[in-house]
Structure formats: C-alpha cells, structure tokens
Amino acid sequence: MGYRSTGAMWFSQQALDAITKEQNELIQRDIENDSFTFVHAGNEAKSHTDGDGFTWKLVSQKYAKQNWKNEEIYWLDTSNDTESLIDEDNYENYTSPDFSDELFGMEIGFEADTIRLKSDNYGIIDGVLLEFESWKWYESYPDIAMYESMFTLLENANIPYDFVRIGEDAGDIEQRTGDKFVVSTNYEVI
C-alpha cells in the first residue's frame, strides 16, 4: 500500500443501515472534521433553510476555501438571516479559523428537493459518496482498520457499496465492487 492514497468510497443507504453505530459515527466524524475532499449525498444532503424559506446547500469551510473563486459560495449569518458572497475582498476573513464553526452554503432556492438531485451528487440518490486525498491507508491505523471491517461486513452480506484507492506507486491500486467506480489512471464515478 502506498504512503498516501487518493480515492473514494460509496455506501448505499442499505449499507449505512447495516454497519454498526460506531462505524456510522466514524463516517460522521470524518465528515465533520473535513477529512473528506468532498461529500456527495442524495436526499440527505445537508441544507439550511433561512427565515424566508430559501434553501442553501451547506458546504464545509474547507470546501469554501478551495472553491470560492469558481463558485458562488456564501457565508450564512443565522443571527439575522443574511448571507455574504465570499469574494476577493473578504475571503480571508471567512476562511480563517475564527469562522470555522460558521455556516457556508451555495444557493439551491425554493425547490430544494428538485434541484438538490442534479449534477452535484452524480445521480447518486441512494446513500453517500465520500472522496478523499492524501490519506495514509495502513490497516494498522484504527480508523482505516474500521473502514476495512465495514467493507468486509458489507461484502460478506452482499450489500451495495464500493471503494477505490490509488496509492503513490503505479501498481498500488485497490478496487472493490465496481458498482460506482472504474479505475484508469484516476477514478471515475459511473
């Protein structure tokens, strides 16, 4: 296994229901700690509806920091239901540690349930897809061992999931079920 790995894992809703509470908590903790590069979810996408009934797709501060130049991302002030577009004049303020507990979002609109199911989640309505970069994938690490135990449990029970990992070495590629990913020199969601 390579020193640093890039990849993704997909858990169907059936898989999320089948894994243990401790395993679900690991996934949630890694999401909340911005351990994943991106989180794609179906109907369970995190959102915030303001006082005017306008819905925002919530993104992490890490995502806001990486993508504010290419996408319209707002800081959501829940104290007075206002939003501020992150731009060249203010991005350093909103992406500083002082704002780490704040809400950041992208506009969805009033028809959130319809719009949320478009391209952002690759058409994956069932479950959650988690992308990661620069993870040290060693089974001796407790969290990695827990992910590996999830994969084994789901595989033995024939429950839909997928996993792909590409290490630093050319031959260091791991792919599980092939339900959501194909491997070339990178991975693609299918």
VEXTIVO-359484 format. One record per residue (C-alpha): residue in one letter; chain; x, y, z. Coordinates in Angstrom, 2 decimals. Example, Ala and Ser with C-alpha at 12.3 -4.5 7.8 and 13.67 -1.06 7.14 Angstrom:
// residues 2
+------+-----+---------+---------+---------+
| type | mol |       X |       Y |       Z |
+------+-----+---------+---------+---------+
|    A |   A |   12.30 |   -4.50 |    7.80 |
|    S |   A |   13.67 |   -1.06 |    7.14 |
+------+-----+---------+---------+---------+
END
This chain:
// residues 190
+------+-----+---------+---------+---------+
| type | mol |       X |       Y |       Z |
+------+-----+---------+---------+---------+
|    M |   A |    0.00 |    0.00 |    0.00 |
|    G |   A |    1.22 |    3.47 |   -0.90 |
|    Y |   A |    2.29 |    6.09 |    1.55 |
|    R |   A |   -0.51 |    8.48 |    0.53 |
|    S |   A |   -3.70 |    7.45 |   -1.20 |
|    T |   A |   -6.46 |    9.17 |   -3.13 |
|    G |   A |   -9.83 |    7.59 |   -3.69 |
|    A |   A |  -13.46 |    7.35 |   -2.81 |
|    M |   A |  -15.96 |    5.17 |   -1.04 |
|    W |   A |  -19.69 |    4.78 |   -1.63 |
|    F |   A |  -22.15 |    3.45 |    0.91 |
|    S |   A |  -25.72 |    2.70 |   -0.19 |
|    Q |   A |  -28.45 |    3.56 |    2.29 |
|    Q |   A |  -28.76 |   -0.17 |    2.95 |
|    A |   A |  -25.04 |   -0.22 |    3.79 |
|    L |   A |  -25.36 |    2.75 |    6.15 |
|    D |   A |  -28.21 |    0.94 |    7.90 |
|    A |   A |  -26.21 |   -2.31 |    8.14 |
|    I |   A |  -22.96 |   -1.01 |    9.64 |
|    T |   A |  -22.58 |   -0.54 |   13.37 |
|    K |   A |  -23.32 |    2.65 |   15.27 |
|    E |   A |  -19.57 |    3.05 |   15.94 |
|    Q |   A |  -18.82 |    2.73 |   12.21 |
|    N |   A |  -21.50 |    5.30 |   11.33 |
|    E |   A |  -20.01 |    7.62 |   13.94 |
|    L |   A |  -16.58 |    7.28 |   12.31 |
|    I |   A |  -18.02 |    8.36 |    8.95 |
|    Q |   A |  -19.85 |   11.30 |   10.55 |
|    R |   A |  -16.75 |   12.35 |   12.50 |
|    D |   A |  -14.63 |   12.27 |    9.34 |
|    I |   A |  -17.25 |   14.34 |    7.51 |
|    E |   A |  -17.47 |   16.89 |   10.33 |
|    N |   A |  -13.65 |   17.11 |   10.57 |
|    D |   A |  -13.37 |   17.82 |    6.82 |
|    S |   A |  -11.36 |   14.62 |    6.34 |
|    F |   A |  -13.08 |   14.05 |    3.01 |
|    T |   A |  -12.32 |   16.22 |   -0.01 |
|    F |   A |  -15.97 |   16.18 |   -0.97 |
|    V |   A |  -19.17 |   14.59 |    0.31 |
|    H |   A |  -21.89 |   13.76 |   -2.21 |
|    A |   A |  -25.23 |   12.76 |   -0.75 |
|    G |   A |  -28.68 |   12.15 |   -2.17 |
|    N |   A |  -31.79 |   13.23 |   -0.32 |
|    E |   A |  -29.81 |   13.51 |    2.89 |
|    A |   A |  -27.64 |   16.40 |    1.65 |
|    K |   A |  -27.03 |   18.90 |    4.42 |
|    S |   A |  -29.04 |   22.05 |    3.89 |
|    H |   A |  -30.20 |   25.13 |    5.71 |
|    T |   A |  -33.48 |   26.93 |    5.12 |
|    D |   A |  -33.49 |   30.58 |    6.10 |
|    G |   A |  -36.37 |   32.60 |    7.53 |
|    D |   A |  -37.61 |   33.50 |    4.04 |
|    G |   A |  -37.92 |   29.83 |    3.07 |
|    F |   A |  -34.84 |   29.94 |    0.84 |
|    T |   A |  -32.76 |   26.76 |    0.98 |
|    W |   A |  -28.97 |   26.62 |    0.92 |
|    K |   A |  -26.79 |   23.55 |    0.32 |
|    L |   A |  -24.27 |   23.62 |    3.15 |
|    V |   A |  -20.59 |   23.19 |    2.36 |
|    S |   A |  -17.62 |   22.93 |    4.67 |
|    Q |   A |  -15.30 |   25.84 |    5.33 |
|    K |   A |  -12.56 |   23.76 |    3.65 |
|    Y |   A |  -14.71 |   23.47 |    0.50 |
|    A |   A |  -15.48 |   27.21 |    0.62 |
|    K |   A |  -11.77 |   27.98 |    0.94 |
|    Q |   A |  -10.89 |   25.81 |   -2.06 |
|    N |   A |  -13.76 |   26.78 |   -4.37 |
|    W |   A |  -14.84 |   30.38 |   -3.68 |
|    K |   A |  -13.14 |   31.63 |   -6.86 |
|    N |   A |  -15.00 |   29.20 |   -9.14 |
|    E |   A |  -18.38 |   29.01 |   -7.44 |
|    E |   A |  -20.71 |   31.41 |   -5.67 |
|    I |   A |  -20.35 |   30.44 |   -2.02 |
|    Y |   A |  -21.88 |   32.47 |    0.78 |
|    W |   A |  -21.35 |   32.87 |    4.48 |
|    L |   A |  -24.75 |   32.40 |    6.12 |
|    D |   A |  -25.39 |   34.58 |    9.16 |
|    T |   A |  -28.16 |   32.79 |   11.04 |
|    S |   A |  -28.49 |   35.55 |   13.63 |
|    N |   A |  -30.17 |   37.89 |   11.15 |
|    D |   A |  -30.85 |   35.60 |    8.14 |
|    T |   A |  -28.41 |   37.34 |    5.83 |
|    E |   A |  -25.76 |   35.99 |    3.53 |
|    S |   A |  -22.48 |   37.40 |    2.25 |
|    L |   A |  -20.89 |   36.30 |   -1.00 |
|    I |   A |  -17.28 |   35.23 |   -0.47 |
|    D |   A |  -15.12 |   37.28 |   -2.82 |
|    E |   A |  -11.63 |   38.76 |   -3.16 |
|    D |   A |  -12.39 |   41.48 |   -0.60 |
|    N |   A |  -13.50 |   39.20 |    2.23 |
|    Y |   A |  -12.39 |   35.58 |    1.62 |
|    E |   A |   -9.51 |   35.81 |    4.10 |
|    N |   A |  -11.95 |   36.71 |    6.88 |
|    Y |   A |  -14.48 |   33.95 |    6.14 |
|    T |   A |  -11.88 |   31.24 |    5.57 |
|    S |   A |   -9.95 |   32.00 |    8.77 |
|    P |   A |  -10.13 |   29.71 |   11.83 |
|    D |   A |  -12.34 |   32.32 |   13.54 |
|    F |   A |  -15.16 |   31.32 |   11.17 |
|    S |   A |  -14.64 |   27.53 |   11.42 |
|    D |   A |  -17.97 |   26.97 |   13.19 |
|    E |   A |  -19.98 |   29.17 |   10.82 |
|    L |   A |  -22.32 |   28.02 |    8.05 |
|    F |   A |  -21.27 |   28.27 |    4.42 |
|    G |   A |  -23.59 |   27.46 |    1.56 |
|    M |   A |  -24.48 |   27.52 |   -2.09 |
|    E |   A |  -27.84 |   28.67 |   -3.36 |
|    I |   A |  -30.41 |   25.99 |   -4.02 |
|    G |   A |  -33.62 |   28.01 |   -3.98 |
|    F |   A |  -37.20 |   27.34 |   -3.05 |
|    E |   A |  -37.46 |   24.00 |   -4.88 |
|    A |   A |  -34.62 |   22.42 |   -2.95 |
|    D |   A |  -35.72 |   18.79 |   -3.23 |
|    T |   A |  -35.83 |   19.00 |   -7.02 |
|    I |   A |  -32.65 |   20.98 |   -7.55 |
|    R |   A |  -30.56 |   19.12 |   -4.97 |
|    L |   A |  -30.78 |   15.92 |   -7.01 |
|    K |   A |  -28.98 |   17.37 |  -10.03 |
|    S |   A |  -25.33 |   17.01 |  -11.05 |
|    D |   A |  -23.62 |   17.59 |   -7.69 |
|    N |   A |  -24.36 |   14.08 |   -6.46 |
|    Y |   A |  -23.54 |   12.28 |   -9.74 |
|    G |   A |  -27.09 |   10.98 |   -9.79 |
|    I |   A |  -26.45 |    9.04 |   -6.59 |
|    I |   A |  -29.70 |    9.27 |   -4.73 |
|    D |   A |  -29.03 |    6.22 |   -2.57 |
|    G |   A |  -26.55 |    6.71 |    0.26 |
|    V |   A |  -23.38 |    8.77 |    0.34 |
|    L |   A |  -20.18 |    9.03 |   -1.73 |
|    L |   A |  -17.05 |   10.25 |    0.06 |
|    E |   A |  -13.90 |   11.37 |   -1.76 |
|    F |   A |  -10.52 |   11.59 |   -0.05 |
|    E |   A |   -6.97 |   12.71 |   -0.83 |
|    S |   A |   -3.60 |   12.16 |    0.85 |
|    W |   A |   -4.80 |    9.55 |    3.32 |
|    K |   A |   -2.24 |    7.16 |    4.77 |
|    W |   A |   -4.04 |    3.87 |    4.08 |
|    Y |   A |   -2.50 |    1.43 |    6.54 |
|    E |   A |   -4.66 |   -1.20 |    8.23 |
|    S |   A |   -2.58 |   -0.72 |   11.37 |
|    Y |   A |   -4.31 |    2.67 |   11.80 |
|    P |   A |   -7.50 |    2.16 |   13.85 |
|    D |   A |   -9.77 |    4.28 |   11.60 |
|    I |   A |   -8.52 |    2.56 |    8.43 |
|    A |   A |   -9.00 |   -0.84 |   10.10 |
|    M |   A |  -12.58 |    0.16 |   10.88 |
|    Y |   A |  -13.25 |    1.18 |    7.25 |
|    E |   A |  -11.76 |   -2.14 |    6.12 |
|    S |   A |  -14.03 |   -4.00 |    8.57 |
|    M |   A |  -17.03 |   -2.13 |    7.12 |
|    F |   A |  -16.08 |   -3.23 |    3.60 |
|    T |   A |  -15.69 |   -6.85 |    4.72 |
|    L |   A |  -19.03 |   -6.82 |    6.53 |
|    L |   A |  -20.84 |   -5.35 |    3.52 |
|    E |   A |  -19.13 |   -7.67 |    1.05 |
|    N |   A |  -19.97 |  -10.77 |    3.11 |
|    A |   A |  -23.60 |   -9.65 |    3.42 |
|    N |   A |  -23.79 |   -8.77 |   -0.32 |
|    I |   A |  -24.88 |   -5.19 |    0.49 |
|    P |   A |  -24.17 |   -2.48 |   -2.14 |
|    Y |   A |  -21.06 |   -0.38 |   -1.53 |
|    D |   A |  -17.87 |    0.45 |   -3.42 |
|    F |   A |  -14.34 |    1.57 |   -2.70 |
|    V |   A |  -11.41 |    2.66 |   -4.83 |
|    R |   A |   -7.95 |    3.69 |   -3.68 |
|    I |   A |   -4.97 |    4.83 |   -5.74 |
|    G |   A |   -1.62 |    4.95 |   -3.95 |
|    E |   A |    1.59 |    6.74 |   -4.88 |
|    D |   A |    3.16 |    3.68 |   -6.54 |
|    A |   A |    2.00 |    2.82 |  -10.06 |
|    G |   A |    0.71 |   -0.64 |   -9.08 |
|    D |   A |   -0.84 |    0.43 |   -5.80 |
|    I |   A |   -4.48 |    0.40 |   -6.88 |
|    E |   A |   -7.33 |   -1.18 |   -4.98 |
|    Q |   A |  -10.89 |   -1.51 |   -6.23 |
|    R |   A |  -13.69 |   -3.38 |   -4.52 |
|    T |   A |  -17.08 |   -3.99 |   -6.17 |
|    G |   A |  -17.00 |   -1.83 |   -9.31 |
|    D |   A |  -20.59 |   -0.68 |   -8.64 |
|    K |   A |  -19.73 |    3.06 |   -8.71 |
|    F |   A |  -16.10 |    3.43 |   -9.76 |
|    V |   A |  -13.86 |    2.41 |  -12.64 |
|    V |   A |  -10.10 |    2.78 |  -12.47 |
|    S |   A |   -7.95 |    4.24 |  -15.19 |
|    T |   A |   -5.04 |    6.46 |  -14.21 |
|    N |   A |   -7.55 |    8.04 |  -11.85 |
|    Y |   A |  -11.04 |    7.04 |  -10.72 |
|    E |   A |  -14.33 |    8.00 |  -12.27 |
|    V |   A |  -17.84 |    7.77 |  -10.87 |
|    I |   A |  -20.17 |    5.67 |  -13.03 |
+------+-----+---------+---------+---------+
END
